[in-house]
Amino acid sequence: MARVIYVQPDGSSTTCAADGRSLMKVAVENLVPGIIGECGGDLSCATCHVFVDEAWFGKLKPRSDDEESLLDVTSEEPTETSRLSCQVTLTDDLDGIVVHVPSTQR
Ligand code: FES
């Protein structure tokens, strides 16, 4: 069981337990503000954008070409550590991962 910490723009955070689901699904199920997941993870909405903490970004599988393309239409300018959270599956080796929620994704 991995834990994920979602950090809001005001510095407040929510810690959730996860088991093989995506960062987006866990956030939506736990009503984490700022992660909408409108398309349900079909890689067509870009409302699940997060900034992965730098210490964790390198542990993730690389973005697909489709994810790269969709990062162009996020509500907040993407950075080098941006991911669409529906494309990141939480596994035990990501226990403690920290992601930052964009302020404009409401
Ligand atoms: S939930 Fe729609 S792109 Fe991630």
Residues whose N, C-alpha, C, O or C-beta is under 5 A from the ligand:
A	BS01	FES	G37 E38 C39 G40 G41 D42 L43 S44 C45 A46 T47 C48 L84 C86
